Amino acid sequence: MNTVRAMTATLFSLGITGATLMGTTQADEGHEGGLASASGGVAISSFDIVHTRISTEGNSAVFRMEVSAQAGQSKPTATGQLAGSDVFSYVWPTTLDSYQVGFEREAGILALAVTAHPDFDDTPLFDENGDGDTGNDGNVWHSHWVVLQPNEACGEGALGVVDIAEGEQPRLPSTWPGLPILLDSPGWQPIFTEQSVEVRVAFADIEAVNQGMFDGVTAGLRVNESAHAPLLCVVDVMDVASGDLSLPGRVNH
């Protein structure tokens, strides 16, 4: 846990590529617990974070983020190809051990991400748009577990989704989509309202979640122009709930 928090603090001190960090942790009227953030200063209102929370109910964790307006309305423009394409995301970086969801122990920063990307589909087990084709619905908002680490190839102080080198066979979740990165496509359905996105996730060990810390981030990611390592980089952080990516949020607080 301390390793993850130290990693995120180091990244912030280096300066995250493209970051616009406007959040605060001050209390905001109408929000109970979690991280309340100052609104404004973010170009797209649907990524302007005003509140982030993780709570648990039984063996499920509820990941919730509220924004200024029009949650989920903005999506990337299609480029027609995988290489160089964009991904928009709502992200909950956590201190949870990556082992909890099927990866190796302490593989990096484990984050739940809700993403949309019109140029590729990375949920081969699910048909999000209900048309009978599981390979054409990347532009429908869907959930992932991702494991992040600093990667200078993505930019100074930037994060990238951890690549799986050729020949490596790390521990992977059963719903891993086959891409050579530490990414899982578990099928947890995001629920949007005008100002919020929420995902409910079941855990075998909910107590590990109860002890966790978190933050909230809205960001753009990009597939490498060559479609090789690093495959997927965080290139545009739009907002950070805490303002400093220190993961100060406490589950159920």
Buried (B, 14 or more C-beta within 10 A) or exposed (E): BEEBBEBBBEBBEBEBBBBBBBBBBEEBEEBEBBBBBBBEEBEBBBBBBBBBBBBBEEEBBBBBBBBBEBBBEBBBEEBEEEBBBBBBBBBBBBBBBBBBBBBBEEBBBBBBBBBBBBBBBBBBEBBBEEEEEBEBBBBBBBBBBBBBBBBEEBBEBBBBBBBBEEEEEBEBBEBBBEBEBBBBBBEBEBEBEEBBBBBBBEBEEBEBBBEBBBBBBBBBBBBBEEBEBBBBBBBBBBBBBBBBBBBBBBBBE
